[in-house]
């Protein structure tokens, strides 16, 4: 298999955890939601997305591959930031 295609495929797959995180967050929200499970799921999915986005940059190639990987990194960092803010809010709200 061509290394350029592997990089593009991993770049696209790095954006999949972001979509899954958004769907999961909006499907389990509510007053009875376990916020710590939500934080854990968002964090794990974000790390998986960051790892696949990092691997997409290994094979040097076209600029489009690098752009797809960069979008994956930025989107997964945004999900990780939301998980951190949720954890921070839970830490502030508990006595």
C-alpha positions in Angstrom: 0.0 0.0 0.0 1.2 3.5 -0.8 2.5 5.5 2.2 0.6 8.6 1.0 -2.7 6.8 1.1 -2.0 5.4 4.6 -1.4 9.0 5.8 -4.6 10.3 4.3 -6.6 7.3 5.7 -5.1 7.8 9.2 -5.8 11.6 9.0 -9.5 10.9 8.1 -9.7 8.2 10.9 -8.3 10.8 13.4 -11.4 12.9 12.9 -13.7 9.9 13.6 -13.2 10.1 17.4 -14.3 13.7 17.3 -17.6 12.8 15.7 -18.1 9.9 18.0 -17.4 12.2 21.0 -19.9 14.7 19.9 -22.6 12.1 19.3 -21.9 10.4 22.7 -21.9 13.7 24.6 -25.3 14.8 23.2 -26.8 11.3 23.5 -26.1 10.9 27.3 -26.5 14.4 28.5 -29.1 15.2 31.1 -29.6 15.4 34.9 -29.0 11.7 35.5 -25.8 11.5 33.3 -22.6 10.2 35.0 -20.3 13.1 34.2 -17.1 11.3 35.2 -17.9 8.6 32.6 -18.5 11.2 30.0 -15.1 12.8 30.9 -13.4 9.5 30.7 -14.9 8.6 27.3 -14.1 12.0 25.8 -10.5 11.8 27.0 -9.9 8.3 25.7 -11.4 9.1 22.3 -9.4 12.3 22.1 -6.1 10.4 22.8 -7.0 7.8 20.2 -7.6 10.6 17.7 -4.4 12.4 18.6 -2.4 9.1 18.2 -3.9 8.4 14.7 -3.4 12.0 13.7 0.3 11.8 14.8 0.8 8.6 12.8 -0.7 10.3 9.8 2.2 12.7 9.8 4.9 10.0 9.7 4.8 9.4 6.0 6.0 12.5 4.2 3.9 13.4 1.3 1.3 15.9 0.0 0.2 19.0 1.7 -3.4 17.8 1.8 -2.3 14.9 4.0 -0.7 17.3 6.4 -3.7 19.5 6.4 -6.1 16.6 7.2 -3.8 15.5 10.1 -3.6 19.1 11.4 -7.4 19.3 11.4 -7.5 16.0 13.3 -5.0 17.3 15.9 -6.9 20.6 16.4 -10.3 18.9 16.6 -9.1 16.3 19.1 -7.3 18.9 21.2 -10.6 20.8 21.3 -12.4 17.7 22.6 -9.7 17.2 25.2 -10.1 20.9 26.3 -13.9 20.3 26.7 -13.2 17.3 28.8 -10.7 19.2 30.9 -13.2 22.1 31.4 -15.9 19.5 32.5 -13.4 18.1 35.0 -12.5 21.5 36.2 -16.2 22.4 36.6 -16.9 19.3 38.6 -13.9 20.0 40.8 -15.1 23.5 41.5 -18.8 22.5 42.1 -18.0 19.8 44.7 -17.4 20.9 48.3 
